[in-house]
Amino acid sequence: MIRYCVKRLRQQDGILYFTNIFSDARTVRMCLNEPEPIFEIDVKETDVDANPPYWGWLNAEDGEINFVFPAKTLVSACFPYGVKAHEEAGQGKMIKVAITEIKRVT
């Protein structure tokens, strides 16, 4: 699934990670305080552990992967009643994802 994002160095551990992951580059730009390069990435469900491990929400209605973050707790924060309640309601599920950088777009 093609998405767009920026890459940032995480101060806690010195790992470069993808952030502000959205379906279009315009939305990524709206999240930036200053110009940064935007990258096109491929996001896929996986069972492989990565560093950092990325997690996302697989929407049951359209099969889209949204709310992609390098921590389960950040995905959970997107659901006011908790992920479990939304999974039990058949709206989707939290999944582990792999991210592959495709190219720099800006």
C-alpha positions, 0 to 999 in steps of 0.5 A: 500500500503506497503511503507518504511520510518523512524520516526523523531520527528518534532522540531516545535511541538514535534510530531513523524512523518513518513518521507522519505517514499518510495516503498523500504527500499534501497531508504530510506537508501539513504536519511539518513545521519546516520543509523536510524531504517527503518519501514514498513508501510501501506499507504491508502487513507482516509478522517479521520483527523490525527495529523499530517495529511498526504497527497499523490499523487494517480497516475492515471496510476498505482494506486500507492500512492507516494509523501507522506508527512505530509503537502499538501504544500510538496506534491505540491512542487513535481509538477512544474506546480502545482497539479491542472494542473496535476489533470486536465490532468488526471495524478492523484490526491492529496489525504489524507492518513492514515499511519499504522506502520507494523514493524521495518525492520532494 
